[in-house]
Amino acid sequence: MDRDKIQIDLIKLPYGERLLRLTEPRSGLTLEKELDADQPVARQKERLLGMFRAALARADLHAA
């Protein structure tokens, strides 16, 4: 699985909230999280990206 191909979308919801969506196109695995307005987006993105990569690694292990 090519982890460099992770798609990252920042979506603005109707009432001003923001949602961060990470998608790995080949597997279709997606992780979404509503962002905390009091925390820097970059920090939240890195944390979520780490969780997503760990989930992808676990999925690779179970597929083997």
Secondary structure as UniProt FT lines:
FT   HELIX           3..5
FT   STRAND          7..12
FT   TURN            14..15
FT   STRAND          18..24
FT   TURN            25..28
FT   STRAND          29..34
FT   TURN            37..38
FT   HELIX           41..63
//
